[in-house]
Amino acid sequence: MADVVNLNQARKAKAKADDKARAAENRVRFGRTKAEKSLEAARVEKLKRDLDGAKRED
C-alpha cells in the first residue's frame, strides 16, 4: 500500500525549496562587491567595443 501524504505539507515544502533556490540564485547574482560589478561591466563594454570594431562595412 502507498504512503499517506499530506498534500498541504507537501505543497508548503515545495514552496520552501523553491524559495531557497531563488535565494541562492539571488545571492550569486546580486551578492557581489562594487569592484566586482565594475570589473564585469568593464569586461562587457570591452567585448562590445571589440565586436563593433571587428564588423565589416558593406
C-alpha positions in Angstrom: 0.0 0.0 0.0 1.2 3.6 -0.7 2.3 6.0 1.9 -0.1 8.6 3.1 1.0 12.1 2.0 -0.4 15.3 3.5 -0.8 17.5 0.4 -0.7 20.8 2.3 2.6 19.9 3.9 4.0 18.7 0.5 2.9 22.0 -1.1 4.5 24.1 1.6 7.7 22.0 1.5 7.9 22.5 -2.3 7.3 26.3 -1.9 10.1 26.5 0.7 12.5 24.6 -1.5 11.7 26.9 -4.4 12.3 30.0 -2.2 15.6 28.6 -1.1 16.7 28.0 -4.7 15.6 31.5 -5.7 17.5 33.0 -2.7 20.7 31.1 -3.7 20.4 32.4 -7.3 19.9 36.0 -6.0 22.9 35.7 -3.7 25.0 34.7 -6.7 23.5 37.4 -9.0 23.4 40.4 -6.5 25.9 39.4 -3.8 29.0 41.0 -5.5 31.2 43.8 -4.4 31.2 47.1 -6.2 34.7 46.3 -7.5 33.5 43.0 -9.0 30.5 44.7 -10.6 32.6 47.5 -12.2 35.1 44.9 -13.4 32.3 42.9 -15.0 30.8 46.0 -16.6 34.3 47.0 -18.0 34.7 43.5 -19.5 31.3 43.6 -21.1 32.0 47.1 -22.5 35.4 45.9 -23.9 33.7 42.9 -25.5 31.1 45.2 -27.2 33.8 47.6 -28.4 35.9 44.7 -29.8 32.9 43.2 -31.5 31.9 46.5 -33.0 35.5 47.1 -34.2 35.6 43.8 -36.0 32.5 44.5 -38.1 33.0 44.8 -41.8 31.5 47.6 -43.8 29.2 46.6 -46.7 
